[in-house]
Amino acid sequence: MEQTTNAARHEAGAAPEFTEPLHVGRPNLGDRDRFRQRIEGALDRQWLTDGPLVLEFEEALAQVAGTTYCVAMCNATAGIQVAARAGGLVAGDEVLVPGFTWVATAHALDWIGIVPVFCDVDEASGTIDPEHAERLVGPRTRGILGVHVFGHPCEIDRLAELAARHDLVVLYDAAHGIGCTYRGLPIGGFGAAEVFSFHANKYVNSFEGGAIVTNDAAVAHRARAMRNFGITPDRKVAFPGTNAKLTEGAAAMGLTSLESMMDFAAANRDNHGRYRAGLAGVPGISVRRQAADEVANHQYLIIEVDAPVAGIHRDRLHELLTWNNVLSRPYFHPACHQLLPYADRPERYAPLPLPRSEALADRVLALPTGTAVTPEDIDRVAGLIRRLVPNAS
Ligand SMILES: *Cc1c(COP(=O)(O)O)cnc(C)c1O
């Protein structure tokens, strides 16, 4: 590690471009005074978990998602688990998941004994390829867990058709999806349920947190009980359950962050445009777009590095940027199915290889964006990339 850092320093020449680290995902905080007021309220009430702030957060989220129901969760990983159980999936079932995603998508299922079976993705959107998914449907396949990766919606209509043909439960990992649309409708209301994440460096944050959104009353009823030891509103233990409740403190942050979502959207959109302009014409470097004709949250700024054209591999660019205090992140590399627990057992998890997931994982690099990054920062990052890409004139 020390050696490569020194090599990077040597080849990059001068002092680092930035003296302070520039992060990919600094939290979007919102109005601190509003947050403090909410915390004071919780302390005054002495009601610290699963109380009025959680309820208010759930109502606000259901509005954004356009759904009838919302069940707040301690994080999205637990949210996917509870949604899977509430949707009727059980241990031993197989669920189709994309190879290109964050490891939590697969881990959430595997941890409760549901087998994630990896499908390839469409390279342009990064989302699960319905055609490949259909070819992998087998006797134990019971569901599909699509991921709206980087806020790009899955091919929801095609997945719904495929699910209808094979009687599958459709769930969505919408960890990146809040504030985005599919065919003009908000992400959140599709499939049996969708799951948002409010981890600290997601677009909307509640320190840690998540939510299940759905229009299905039965799924919502079971999910609400299952997150609280299986206890139903009439105080009966009606289902096996877990403890995955959201605290009032987290809901205070979530509400505050959500209130400023439109400001985050504007900042991210401006950042996106500025990066595109700054990197225009750099050979082998392209800025990924979210879906055309949809509302996008631009929560991630992803470039793709075409190594032969750029004259530099993504890994090397990542290393040089990091040395310059631009803390870029190779989201998501390795692809999920290439990670040890899954790659070691292809007979259980994956019909290897998944060439499009792997190619994408080899090219992507997330750059700093969000409300903490200034236009000047972006100009300097773009200028730095121009200097680091050998084939840029
Ligand atoms: C962040 C993330 C998760 C997990 O969310 P947590 O709230 O941290 O559990 C799941 N899937 C994807 C695609 C993510 O990016």
The ligand as an ORCA input file, in Angstrom:
! r2SCAN-3c Opt
* xyz 0 1
  C     -26.987      1.208      0.953
  C     -27.602      0.087      0.195
  C     -28.299     -0.938      0.838
  C     -28.324     -1.097      2.334
  O     -28.877     -0.048      2.991
  P     -28.693      0.063      4.594
  O     -29.724      1.048      4.970
  O     -27.295      0.557      4.801
  O     -28.907     -1.273      5.181
  C     -28.935     -1.891      0.068
  N     -28.862     -1.861     -1.277
  C     -28.182     -0.902     -1.933
  C     -28.179     -0.916     -3.421
  C     -27.495      0.087     -1.220
  O     -26.793      1.018     -1.880
*
